Amino acid sequence: MSTFSFYLSQAEVVQYLEPYVEETILPRLDTRRRRRHHHHHHRQEQHQEHEEEGATGLSPRPASPERGALWQPVDLLPDSLNPDFVAQVSNLRREAEQLDPSLVDMVVALMVNKQLVPAYLSRFNALDGARDETGASTDGYASMNRAWAAIENRHADVLKRWCYLSGVVPMRQIEVHIHALITLGMTTTASTTASVPATGSNTTCFPPQAISSPNSPYLGLLSATFQEKWHADVFHKVAALAKAQGCETLAEICRRVGEDDKLQEVCFSEIVSRIFAADPDGGLISLAAGFADGSLGRLGSIQSLIDGGVAAGKEEEEEEEEEENAEGKGRQDDESNDSISDADHVTRNTSCGDHLGDRVIVGEIQLGASLAWIRQMNMALYRTLGVRRPGDIGDLRSLMARWKVEELPVSTGFGGRAQDYLLEVEADA
């Protein structure tokens, strides 16, 4: 039985859940709260060990490092204050020289995604009922948004520093793209209403309150879950490739980033579980509509611009969707015919130090060129790793099982049709 009427706003539901976010989620994301939380439990463990020592006469076991201990980029890369800094950088560059150009491309694409933290945070702060009204609010969601952004900033820093030190990435051209993309901002592909196929009929148009707006908190938290799940999976795959190619530094960086992203995925997923418990109809409708219109995994993500119809991307996306529908693949990711030639790789060039493909305009660069470039890079990443875009059917199936979508009680026709649609999509995949 849901806690809320279907017709109450999504903002009311997420605000109802704010104490849970503050008490349970924040200690896992916020470094200051995590430290206090860890010290509290560490003192409890020490007290228990002393009691055991007194009872058994045995010495306490050695302290073990905190699981998921906090790290900073300087912990994983050469420290400029270290007397051996130059030698360490030389070793890092020798490792990077062994990497296949396609792997460097993947790292650059992921680094650019992570560099857009300012735009990501602005999208989170636009969610109804979960925004930061002052920029320094102590409310649960506001604090969570900033804690998430701080973790993402750490990822952006460590990846960019590796790219800079590696000697295999032309940083100025990449930085021009990052500048242009942050200027462009973030959006979502969500519609204010969404047409979703329903059992026994061609389409069913959900009412406006089902999605509410592009600032829907349900859609935002669902999308964040899919996005972080995708990032966690991809970074662990890249870590394995880097290790296999002899680049231990990059492998460790990607492993750490993947662990952080997995933590964030779990945190967002648990909030979504509470949404389903409080408002199963509204949650199901948002999940179904978000999957149908392709907006899952795209809030606060460069993918929202790549696939969102900005600049030259719109026509290509429409063509891809037509091909998918013709092949009966639903919302599975397209198998693009685009390819990156050897000349298009972001890699070293012994004659001039670095180069990019002919899709990149060096110097004053238009936003459309940056979008075309990052789209090309991301498509190469999907193909090389054999992964789909964020929010694909594989991730949907996994998260539906976690949220027990099949068992959720529904009380409206809209909720029932959304549930049926999701189960049909899962069964047909």
C-alpha positions as CSV (number, residue, x, y, z in Angstrom):
1,M,0.0,0.0,0.0
2,S,1.5,3.3,-1.0
3,T,2.1,6.1,1.5
4,F,0.9,8.8,-0.9
5,S,-2.0,9.5,-3.2
6,F,-0.9,9.4,-6.9
7,Y,-2.0,13.0,-7.3
8,L,0.4,14.4,-4.6
9,S,3.4,16.0,-6.2
10,Q,6.7,14.2,-6.6
11,A,8.3,17.1,-4.6
12,E,6.1,16.2,-1.5
13,V,7.2,12.6,-1.7
14,V,11.0,13.3,-2.0
15,Q,10.7,15.8,0.8
16,Y,9.0,13.2,3.0
17,L,12.1,11.0,2.3
18,E,14.6,13.8,3.2
19,P,15.3,12.5,6.8
20,Y,16.3,9.2,5.4
21,V,18.6,10.9,2.9
22,E,20.2,12.9,5.7
23,E,20.6,10.0,8.2
24,T,21.5,7.1,5.9
25,I,22.8,8.4,2.5
26,L,24.9,11.4,3.5
27,P,27.2,9.6,5.9
28,R,28.2,7.4,2.9
29,L,28.8,10.3,0.5
30,D,30.0,13.2,2.5
31,T,33.6,12.9,3.6
32,R,33.2,14.8,6.8
33,R,30.2,12.8,7.9
34,R,31.8,9.5,6.7
35,R,34.8,10.3,8.9
36,R,32.7,10.9,12.0
37,H,30.6,7.8,11.2
38,H,33.8,5.7,10.8
39,H,35.4,7.1,14.0
40,H,32.2,6.3,16.0
41,H,32.2,2.7,14.9
42,H,36.0,2.5,15.2
43,R,35.8,3.5,18.9
44,Q,33.0,0.9,19.4
45,E,35.2,-1.8,17.8
46,Q,38.3,-0.8,19.9
47,H,36.2,-0.9,23.1
48,Q,35.0,-4.4,22.1
49,E,38.5,-5.5,21.4
50,H,39.8,-4.3,24.8
51,E,37.0,-6.3,26.5
52,E,37.9,-9.4,24.5
53,E,41.6,-8.9,25.4
54,G,40.8,-8.7,29.0
55,A,38.6,-11.8,28.9
56,T,41.0,-14.0,26.8
57,G,44.4,-12.5,27.5
58,L,45.0,-12.2,23.7
59,S,46.4,-9.0,22.1
60,P,44.0,-7.1,19.9
61,R,44.3,-7.6,16.2
62,P,46.1,-5.0,14.1
63,A,44.0,-2.1,12.9
64,S,42.9,-2.6,9.3
65,P,42.5,0.3,6.9
66,E,39.0,1.6,6.4
67,R,37.2,0.0,3.5
68,G,36.7,2.6,0.8
69,A,39.2,4.9,2.6
70,L,39.1,8.5,1.3
71,W,41.6,9.2,-1.4
72,Q,42.7,12.2,-3.4
73,P,44.3,12.5,-6.9
74,V,47.7,13.1,-5.4
75,D,47.6,9.7,-3.7
76,L,47.4,8.0,-7.1
77,L,49.7,10.2,-9.2
78,P,53.3,11.6,-8.8
79,D,53.4,14.2,-6.1
80,S,55.2,17.4,-7.2
81,L,56.6,17.8,-3.7
82,N,58.3,14.5,-3.9
83,P,62.1,14.6,-4.8
84,D,61.5,11.8,-7.2
85,F,58.6,13.6,-9.0
86,V,60.4,13.8,-12.3
87,A,61.4,10.1,-12.3
88,Q,57.8,9.1,-11.3
89,V,56.4,11.1,-14.2
90,S,58.9,9.4,-16.6
91,N,57.7,6.0,-15.3
92,L,54.0,7.1,-15.8
93,R,54.8,8.2,-19.4
94,R,56.5,4.9,-20.2
95,E,53.4,3.1,-19.0
96,A,51.2,5.3,-21.1
97,E,53.2,4.7,-24.2
98,Q,52.2,1.1,-24.1
99,L,48.5,1.8,-24.3
100,D,46.5,1.2,-27.4
101,P,45.1,4.4,-28.9
102,S,41.6,3.2,-28.6
103,L,42.0,2.9,-24.8
104,V,43.4,6.4,-24.7
105,D,40.3,7.5,-26.6
106,M,38.1,5.9,-23.9
107,V,39.9,7.6,-21.1
108,V,39.6,11.0,-22.8
109,A,35.8,10.4,-23.3
110,L,35.3,9.5,-19.7
111,M,37.5,12.3,-18.5
112,V,35.4,14.9,-20.5
113,N,32.2,13.4,-19.0
114,K,33.6,13.9,-15.5
115,Q,34.9,17.4,-16.2
116,L,31.4,18.8,-16.6
117,V,30.7,18.8,-12.8
118,P,29.5,22.4,-12.8
119,A,26.8,21.6,-15.3
120,Y,25.9,18.4,-13.4
121,L,25.4,20.2,-10.1
122,S,23.2,22.8,-11.8
123,R,20.9,20.0,-13.1
124,F,20.6,18.3,-9.7
125,N,19.8,21.7,-8.0
126,A,16.9,22.2,-10.4
127,L,15.0,19.1,-9.2
128,D,11.7,19.9,-7.6
129,G,11.9,19.3,-3.8
130,A,15.6,18.3,-3.9
131,R,17.3,21.5,-4.8
132,D,19.8,23.7,-3.0
133,E,18.0,27.0,-2.6
134,T,21.0,29.0,-1.2
135,G,24.1,27.2,-2.6
136,A,25.1,26.3,1.0
137,S,21.9,24.8,2.4
138,T,22.2,22.2,5.1
139,D,19.1,20.3,3.9
140,G,19.5,16.7,3.2
141,Y,19.2,16.8,-0.6
142,A,21.3,20.0,-1.0
143,S,24.1,18.4,1.1
144,M,23.8,15.2,-0.9
145,N,24.0,17.1,-4.2
146,R,27.2,18.8,-3.1
147,A,28.7,15.7,-1.7
148,W,28.1,13.9,-5.0
149,A,29.6,16.8,-6.9
150,A,32.7,16.7,-4.7
151,I,33.3,13.1,-5.5
152,E,32.8,13.7,-9.2
153,N,35.2,16.6,-9.0
154,R,37.8,14.3,-7.5
155,H,37.3,11.9,-10.5
156,A,37.6,14.8,-12.9
157,D,40.9,15.9,-11.3
158,V,42.6,12.6,-11.3
159,L,41.7,11.7,-14.8
160,K,42.7,15.1,-16.2
161,R,46.0,15.0,-14.4
162,W,46.8,11.6,-15.7
163,C,45.9,12.7,-19.3
164,Y,48.2,15.8,-18.8
165,L,51.2,13.9,-17.4
166,S,50.8,10.9,-19.8
167,G,52.1,12.7,-22.9
168,V,49.6,10.9,-25.1
169,V,46.8,13.4,-25.0
170,P,46.7,16.8,-26.7
171,M,45.4,18.7,-23.7
172,R,44.7,22.1,-25.2
173,Q,42.3,20.9,-27.8
174,I,40.5,18.7,-25.2
175,E,40.3,21.7,-22.9
176,V,38.7,23.8,-25.6
177,H,36.0,21.2,-26.0
178,I,35.4,21.0,-22.2
179,H,35.1,24.8,-22.1
180,A,32.6,24.8,-24.9
181,L,30.5,21.9,-23.5
182,I,30.3,23.5,-20.0
183,T,29.2,26.8,-21.7
184,L,26.5,24.9,-23.5
185,G,25.1,23.4,-20.3
186,M,23.0,20.3,-19.6
187,T,19.5,19.3,-20.4
188,T,17.3,16.2,-20.4
189,T,15.4,14.4,-23.1
190,A,12.4,14.0,-20.9
191,S,9.1,15.3,-22.2
192,T,6.4,16.8,-20.0
193,T,4.2,13.9,-21.2
194,A,5.4,10.6,-22.5
195,S,3.7,8.2,-24.8
196,V,4.3,4.6,-23.6
197,P,3.1,1.4,-25.3
198,A,0.5,-0.3,-23.0
199,T,-0.8,-3.8,-22.9
200,G,-3.7,-4.3,-25.3
201,S,-3.3,-0.9,-27.1
202,N,-1.0,1.0,-29.3
203,T,0.0,3.9,-27.0
204,T,-1.1,5.4,-23.7
205,C,-0.3,9.0,-22.9
206,F,0.5,9.5,-19.3
207,P,-0.9,12.6,-17.6
208,P,1.4,15.6,-17.1
209,Q,1.7,15.0,-13.3
210,A,3.2,11.6,-14.1
211,I,6.5,13.2,-15.2
212,S,5.7,16.7,-13.9
213,S,8.5,18.6,-15.7
214,P,12.1,18.2,-16.9
215,N,12.8,18.9,-13.2
216,S,11.1,15.8,-12.0
217,P,12.8,14.5,-8.9
218,Y,11.7,10.9,-9.6
219,L,13.2,11.0,-13.1
220,G,16.3,12.8,-11.8
221,L,17.1,10.2,-9.1
222,L,16.2,7.3,-11.5
223,S,18.5,8.8,-14.1
224,A,21.3,9.3,-11.6
225,T,21.1,5.6,-10.6
226,F,21.4,4.5,-14.2
227,Q,24.2,6.9,-14.9
228,E,26.3,5.8,-12.0
229,K,25.7,2.1,-12.7
230,W,26.9,2.6,-16.2
231,H,30.0,4.6,-15.1
232,A,30.9,1.9,-12.5
233,D,30.7,-0.9,-15.0
234,V,32.7,1.1,-17.7
235,F,35.5,2.2,-15.3
236,H,36.0,-1.3,-14.1
237,K,36.3,-2.6,-17.7
238,V,38.7,0.2,-18.6
239,A,40.8,-0.7,-15.4
240,A,41.0,-4.3,-16.5
241,L,42.2,-3.2,-20.0
242,A,44.8,-0.8,-18.6
243,K,46.2,-3.4,-16.3
244,A,46.4,-5.9,-19.2
245,Q,48.3,-3.4,-21.2
246,G,50.8,-2.8,-18.4
247,C,49.6,0.6,-17.2
248,E,49.2,0.0,-13.5
249,T,48.7,3.7,-12.6
250,L,45.7,4.2,-14.9
251,A,44.3,0.8,-13.9
252,E,44.3,1.9,-10.2
253,I,42.8,5.3,-11.0
254,C,39.9,3.7,-12.9
255,R,39.4,1.0,-10.2
256,R,39.1,3.7,-7.6
257,V,36.7,5.8,-9.7
258,G,34.6,2.8,-10.5
259,E,34.3,2.0,-6.7
260,D,33.1,5.5,-6.0
261,D,30.6,5.3,-8.8
262,K,29.3,2.0,-7.5
263,L,28.8,3.5,-4.1
264,Q,26.9,6.4,-5.6
265,E,24.8,4.0,-7.7
266,V,23.8,2.1,-4.6
267,C,23.0,5.3,-2.7
268,F,20.7,6.7,-5.4
269,S,19.2,3.2,-5.9
270,E,18.2,3.0,-2.3
271,I,16.5,6.4,-2.5
272,V,14.6,5.2,-5.5
273,S,13.5,2.1,-3.5
274,R,12.0,4.4,-1.0
275,I,10.2,6.3,-3.7
276,F,8.7,3.0,-5.0
277,A,7.6,2.1,-1.4
278,A,6.0,5.5,-0.9
279,D,4.5,6.0,-4.3
280,P,4.7,2.9,-6.5
281,D,2.4,4.2,-9.2
282,G,4.3,7.5,-9.6
283,G,7.7,5.6,-9.5
284,L,6.6,3.1,-12.1
285,I,5.2,5.7,-14.4
286,S,8.4,7.7,-14.3
287,L,10.6,4.6,-14.9
288,A,8.5,3.5,-17.8
289,A,8.2,6.9,-19.4
290,G,11.9,7.6,-18.8
291,F,12.9,4.4,-20.5
292,A,10.5,4.9,-23.4
293,D,11.7,8.4,-24.2
294,G,15.4,7.7,-23.6
295,S,15.9,10.1,-20.6
296,L,17.3,7.5,-18.1
297,G,21.0,8.0,-17.5
298,R,21.0,11.4,-19.1
299,L,20.3,13.9,-16.3
300,G,23.5,15.8,-15.6
301,S,25.3,13.8,-18.3
302,I,26.9,14.8,-21.5
303,Q,24.8,12.0,-23.1
304,S,21.8,14.3,-22.6
305,L,23.3,16.7,-25.1
306,I,24.8,14.1,-27.4
307,D,21.4,12.4,-27.7
308,G,19.2,15.4,-26.9
309,G,18.9,17.0,-30.4
310,V,21.4,19.8,-29.9
311,A,23.3,21.0,-32.9
312,A,24.0,18.1,-35.4
313,G,23.0,15.3,-33.0
314,K,19.3,15.5,-33.5
315,E,19.0,14.1,-37.1
316,E,21.4,11.3,-36.3
317,E,19.5,10.3,-33.2
318,E,16.2,10.2,-35.1
319,E,17.7,8.1,-37.8
320,E,19.1,5.7,-35.2
321,E,15.7,5.4,-33.4
322,E,14.0,4.7,-36.8
323,E,16.5,1.9,-37.4
324,E,15.9,0.5,-33.9
325,N,12.1,0.5,-34.3
326,A,12.4,-1.2,-37.7
327,E,14.5,-4.0,-36.2
328,G,12.2,-4.4,-33.2
329,K,14.9,-3.6,-30.7
330,G,12.8,-1.2,-28.5
331,R,15.1,1.1,-26.7
332,Q,18.3,-0.9,-27.1
333,D,21.3,1.0,-28.1
334,D,22.0,1.6,-31.7
335,E,24.8,-0.1,-33.6
336,S,26.2,3.0,-35.3
337,N,28.0,2.8,-38.5
338,D,30.3,5.6,-37.4
339,S,33.9,4.6,-37.0
340,I,37.1,6.3,-35.9
341,S,40.1,5.8,-38.2
342,D,43.6,5.6,-36.9
343,A,44.0,9.3,-37.8
344,D,41.1,10.2,-35.6
345,H,42.5,8.7,-32.4
346,V,43.6,11.0,-29.6
347,T,47.2,9.8,-29.4
348,R,50.8,10.8,-29.7
349,N,52.4,12.1,-32.9
350,T,56.1,11.9,-33.1
351,S,56.4,14.8,-35.5
352,C,54.3,17.4,-33.8
353,G,53.6,16.1,-30.3
354,D,49.9,15.6,-30.7
355,H,47.0,15.7,-33.2
356,L,43.3,15.1,-33.4
357,G,41.0,13.9,-36.2
358,D,39.6,16.1,-38.9
359,R,36.4,16.6,-37.0
360,V,38.1,18.8,-34.5
361,I,38.6,22.5,-35.2
362,V,41.6,23.8,-33.2
363,G,41.3,27.3,-31.8
364,E,38.0,29.1,-32.0
365,I,35.6,26.1,-32.0
366,Q,31.9,26.0,-32.5
367,L,29.7,24.2,-30.0
368,G,28.4,21.9,-32.7
369,A,32.0,20.7,-33.4
370,S,32.5,19.9,-29.8
371,L,29.3,18.0,-29.6
372,A,30.1,16.1,-32.8
373,W,33.6,15.3,-31.4
374,I,32.4,14.0,-28.0
375,R,29.7,12.0,-29.6
376,Q,32.2,10.3,-31.9
377,M,34.4,9.6,-28.9
378,N,31.6,8.1,-26.9
379,M,30.4,5.9,-29.7
380,A,33.9,4.5,-30.1
381,L,33.9,3.8,-26.3
382,Y,30.6,1.9,-26.6
383,R,31.8,-0.2,-29.5
384,T,35.3,-0.9,-28.1
385,L,34.1,-2.0,-24.7
386,G,30.9,-3.7,-26.0
387,V,28.7,-1.6,-23.7
388,R,25.4,0.1,-24.3
389,R,24.5,3.7,-23.6
390,P,23.3,4.6,-20.0
391,G,19.7,3.5,-19.5
392,D,19.8,0.5,-21.8
393,I,17.7,-2.6,-21.5
394,G,20.4,-4.5,-19.6
395,D,20.7,-1.9,-16.9
396,L,16.9,-1.7,-16.8
397,R,16.5,-5.4,-16.2
398,S,19.1,-5.4,-13.5
399,L,17.6,-2.5,-11.6
400,M,14.0,-3.8,-12.0
401,A,15.1,-6.9,-10.2
402,R,16.7,-4.9,-7.5
403,W,13.6,-2.8,-7.0
404,K,11.3,-5.8,-7.3
405,V,9.2,-4.0,-10.0
406,E,7.0,-7.0,-10.7
407,E,5.9,-7.1,-7.0
408,L,5.0,-3.4,-6.6
409,P,1.4,-2.8,-5.7
410,V,-0.4,-0.4,-8.0
411,S,-3.6,1.5,-7.4
412,T,-4.2,3.3,-10.7
413,G,-4.7,2.3,-14.3
414,F,-1.7,4.5,-15.3
415,G,0.5,2.7,-12.8
416,G,-0.7,-0.7,-13.9
417,R,0.0,0.0,-17.6
418,A,3.4,1.3,-16.7
419,Q,4.2,-1.9,-14.8
420,D,2.9,-4.0,-17.7
421,Y,5.0,-2.1,-20.2
422,L,8.2,-2.5,-18.1
423,L,7.6,-6.3,-17.7
424,E,6.8,-6.7,-21.4
425,V,10.0,-4.8,-22.3
426,E,12.0,-7.0,-20.0
427,A,10.4,-10.2,-21.4
428,D,11.0,-9.2,-25.0
429,A,14.6,-8.2,-24.5
